Amino acid sequence: MISLARPLEAFFIDRLMHQRQASPHTVASYRDTFRLLLGFLHRQLGKPPSELDLENLDAPLIGTFLEDLEKRRHNSVRTRNVRLAAIHSFFRYAALQAPEHSALIQRVLAIPHRRCDRALVTFLTPAETEALLTAPGRRSWIARRDHALLLLAVQTGLRVSELTRLSVQDVQLGSGAHVRCYGKGRKEHCTPLTAQTLGVLWEWLRERNAGPSDPLFPSRHGSRLSRDAVERLLHKYVALAQRCCASLSAKRISPHVLRHTSAMRLLQAGVDRSVIALWLGHESAETTEIYLHADLSMKERALERTAPLTTPRGRYRAPDPLLAFLEAL
């Protein structure tokens, strides 16, 4: 019998934190998965988590746990798959620590991810974007901060976690103006700034008058904004923007929608998919295919290039004997 506590603690400390140097978001996601799993096992087996053995985590019980997530907690298929990915990661590590349980481990690793529907990404049209960026106004310090934050988000496509981690020193406003940040997977990347964004950030930093390591977009108390704070301010301005742009009311807008909006603006401007992937910090250009599916205007332009339905079908035949000779070569 191998206690579950020992390999699980080693998985978080040695595997995730030391070897993989996983981000705090990844560690928190894995932690939440195992908190849910251990609570489920406690209800099912009547054993406290500290007394569970690795053998208690067999494939049928984990399958029941995944069903419980969907039926009792009403989690989506995507969330179910995220939880399963964390469990798979632990069992791949456990295979090295407890090879005598290889049969049990292989059965757990064989549990498949469920396929799910892939909805089209939501993005803002130019009119909706303009309405949102106008909503904060410029009358107060908070309004000017929020306007600068939303403009930078739409123009650069940064993730909300990247926006909230930005410091004053991460913005370069001289020649070759850009913003520098560490994205997903600890990849450092730079994003150039447009003249409009440059002007707004220049005024904001002059008003901000802060040190290099201070947050670029602070809260009222000077600390960094949280993800929840960014979501709240976005929802507030979306509600204001709906008064002059009714189409916003039909869309569910989150901070990630601003990232999608940035990608769609680049795509519609004719920027190559590989450049968009580099801009957004994606691992592969294939990730940007979701924007091709979402852009109806590109599909309409492709339709315009096709032959009309009334065009007669048939193979090409040269109208002249000499042309026919040349075609046959």
N, C-alpha and C positions, 0 to 999 in steps of 0.2 A: 504494500500500500504506500502510495506517495501522496503526501498532503498537498492539497491544491495551493495553499498559501505560499509555500516556498517558491515554486516555479512562477507563480503569478507576480509575486513581488520582484523576482529577478527579471521578469519580462519588462516590467515598467522601468526599473532602475537601470539595469544593464543594457537591455535591448533598445528600448525606446529613447531613454534620456542620454545614455553614454554612447552606445554604438551608432544609432541612427540620428541622434541629436534631433529628435522630433520636435516640432513646434508646440508651444503651449496649447494651441487649438487641437492638435492631433492627440496629445496626451489627455486633454479633457474629454474628447470624444470617446477614446478608448476606456477611460475611467468610467464614464457614464454607462457605457455598454456593460461593463462587468458589475457595476452596482445594480443594474437592472437584472442581470443574469443571476447574481448571487441571491438577490431578494426572491427571485422566482424559484430557485433551487431550495431556498429555506422554506417556502410555502409548500413545495411539492414533497420534499424529503423530510422536513421537520428537523433538519440539522443546521446549526449555526454555520455561517460561512467559514469560520476558522477551523471547523471540524470536517469540512468537506475534503474528499480525496479526488485525485485526478480521474479515477474510474467513475465517479459520479457524473462526470460530464460526457455521457455517451451521446451518440448521434440522435437516437430517438428523443431523448429529453431536450436536446438543443433544438431539434425540429419543433417540439411542442412549445418551447420558449419563443421561437420565431413566429409561430402561429398566434401565440398570446399577444405579442406586440401588435399584430395587425387587428385582431378581433377585440381584445379587451382595452388596449391603449389606443386603438384606432390610428396606428402609425401607417404611413404610406409605404408602398413597396420599396421606394428609394431609401427610406429610413431603415427598413428591415434589411436591405442589402448592405447598408453602412455598418449596422450592428454585426452582421455575419462576417464582413470583411475584418473587423476587429477580432472576432473569435478565431477566424482562420489564421490571422497573423500570430496570435498567441499559440495556437496548436502547431504551427510551423516551428516556432521556437521550442515548444515542449518536445517536439520530435528529437531534438538534439540533446535535451536534458533527460528525457525518459524514453530511451529507445525500446525498452521492454514493453511499452504500451503503444508500439507502432501500429498495431492492428486497429485499436480504438481511435488513434489519431487520424489514420487514413480514412476511416469511415466518417469522421467529422469533417475532414477536408473535402470529402466528396459531396457534401451538402451543396447543391447548386444555388447560385443567385437567381432570383426570379426576374423574368423579363417584365418591363413596365412600359407604359405608353410614354412617348417622348413628345411633349407639347412644344409648339413653336415659341421661340423666345419673344418676350415683350420688349418693345423699345419705343422711344418717343419720336414723334415726327418733328420736323423743324419748328412748326408752329407751337406744338406742345412744349418743346424744349425752351423756346423763347418765353412762353407764359410762365413756366416754372422758374426760370432764372430771374424774371422780373418780379415775381411774387415777394421776395424778402424786402425789396426796397433798399434804401441806403441811409435811413434816418437815424438808426441807433447802432451802437457798437456790435450788438448781437446780429442785427440785420446785415451789416457789412461783412461780418465773419461768415455768416451762413451763405451769403451770395458768393463770396470767394470760394468757399468749400464746394458748393454745388457746381459752380463754373469749372473748377479744377477737376471735379469728378467726371463731368460730361466730356471735357476736352481730353483728358488723359486716359480714362477708363480704368483708373486705379480701383482696387478692391476697397471695401469700407475699412478693413483692418489695416491696409496700407495707408489710407488717408489719415486715420486716427494716430498712426505711429509717426507721421511726418514731424520733423523738427524744423526750426527756422533755417538751420544750416543745410538742409536737404534741398532747398530751392536756390538755384543759381540764376540771377537776373541779368547778368552781363551778356557778353557775346556768346551766342549759342545757348540762350536761356533754356533751362531744363529743370526737371524735378527728378531727384534720385531716391530710390527706395529699395528695400529688400522685400521681394514678393514671396509667393508661395514656393515652398521648397528651398527657402533661403537664397533665392537667386536675386542678385543685384541687377537692376536695370534702370536706365535713364529714359525719360520721356520728354521730348521737346515741347515747348510752350508756344502757343499762338500769340500774336501781338495783343489781342484782347485779354487773354488770360494774364499775360505779362503785365499789362497796365493795371489790372485789378489787384494782382498780388503785390505789385510795387507799392501801391497806395496802402494796401493792408499791412505790409511789413513796416512801412514808415509809421503808421498809426500804432502797430503792435509794439515796436520799440523794445524787443526782447532779446535775450542772449541766444547764442547759436544753438544750444542744446534744449531750449525751451520749445514746447509744442507749437506747431504752426497754427493750429486751430484749438485754442484752449477753451475750457469751460469758464463759467463766471468766476470760479475760484482759482483758476490758473492751471488746473490739472488737465490731462488729456481727455478728450471726449470719448465716451464709450460707444460701442456699436448701437446700443439702445437709444442713446441720445441722438445719434445721427438719424436713426429710423424715425424718431419722434419729430425732429425738425423737418425731415423730408415730408412726412405725412401732413404736417401743419401747412407747408407751402403748397403741396399738391391740392389741399382743400381750398386754399386761396386762389390758386391758378385755375381751378375749375369754374370760377365765376366768369372768366373771359375765354375759357377754352373748354367747352363742354365735353369734348372727346376724352379728356383725362378721367372723367367719372367712370368710363367703361373699362379702365385698365387698373390692374392691381400693381401698384408701383412700389418697389423696394429699392434700396441702394444699388443692388446688382443690376437693376433695370438701367441705371445711368451708365454702367459699364457696357451693357448691351447696346445702348444708344451710341456710345463712342465707337464701338466696333462697326455698327451699321453705317455711321457717317463715313468712316474710312472705306468701307466696302462700296457704298454708293458713289464715292468719289473715284472709284477705279483702282484703289490700292490693292496690290497683290495679297493673296491670302497668307503667304509666308511672312510678309511684312506685318500684317495684322496680328499674326501669332506672336511675332517678336515684340510688337507694341504692347500686347496684353500680357506677355509673360507666359504664354502657353508652351507646353512641352513639344507639341506637334502642330503643324498647319492643319491637320485633319480636324482638330478641335473647332476650327473656325467654320466648318461646314454647316453648323447649326444656323449661321447667319445667312448662308446661301438659301437655305430652306425657308427662312423667315421673310426674305426680301421679295415681295410680290412684284414690285416694279421691275426687277431684273427679269423675272419670268415673263412679264408682259412685253418687255423689249425683245426677249428671245422669241416670243410668239409672233411679234411683228416681222421678224426676219424670215419666218417660214413662208412657204409658198401658199397662196390662197387655196381654199378647198376646191375652187372651180378650175384649177390648173389641170389640164389633161395629163394623165400618167402615160408612161411609155419609155422605151429606151431611146437614147440619142442616135439619130441617123444623119450622117453627113449629107448636106444638100447638094454636093458637087462631087463628081468622080475623083478629082484631084485631091479634095479634102478627105474623101473616103480612103484614098491611097495612103495619105499621110497618117490618118487615124489607125490604119492597119499595121503600120511599122512598129 
